[in-house]
Each structure stands twice: as C-alpha cells, then as structure tokens.
C-alpha cells in the first residue's frame, strides 16, 4: 500500500502522512448538526462557544471546518503558494 504525504508551503520540512489527518466520520442530525470528534476538538483547541468557519472546496463537493484564526493561517498559506507560483511563472505563455 502507498503512503501519501502532505507538505506545507510555509515550512518545507513539515511533512505529514495524510492518513494521520483523519478523525473518522460523523453523522448529520435532523437539524444539520454534527458532533466534532473529541480527539479532533482537543488537537485543534476547539472549545464550547468557539466560532468556526465552514468553507466549501471550489472544485470538490466537500467542506472544511476550522477555527477562524486557524483558517486565516490556511488562507495565508494558499496566498503565499500562489505568490511563489506567480513569481516562478511570470511571463510564461498560457497553454
């Protein structure tokens, strides 16, 4: 079986096995509520009353949920990755 790793754009030595990113599955209740697994809440520092951002993937039918401050960090990483890509491909002809 293959192992898949994810690397951070902000820290090139931050390599994570993708299988370590899953906490399991949850069931959506009648009112649309889900319970975030305790392990995920503890690891992510999510406490009762915290405001979470729910964001959809622009290309896949899936959601990301996270503390607003942590999602800001994620968006900053995307911005940095985009800037690096744009700088590396500046003046390149579109295919």
C-alpha positions, 0 to 999 in steps of 0.5 A: 500500500502507498503512503501519501504525504502532505507538505506545507508551503510555509515550512518545507520540512513539515511533512505529514502522512495524510492518513494521520489527518483523519478523525473518522466520520460523523453523522448529520442530525435532523437539524444539520448538526454534527458532533466534532470528534473529541480527539479532533476538538482537543488537537485543534483547541476547539472549545464550547462557544468557539466560532468556526468557519465552514468553507466549501472546496471550489472544485470538490463537493466537500467542506472544511471546518476550522477555527477562524484564526486557524483558517486565516493561517490556511488562507495565508498559506494558499496566498503565499503558494500562489505568490511563489507560483506567480513569481516562478511563472511570470511571463510564461505563455498560457497553454 
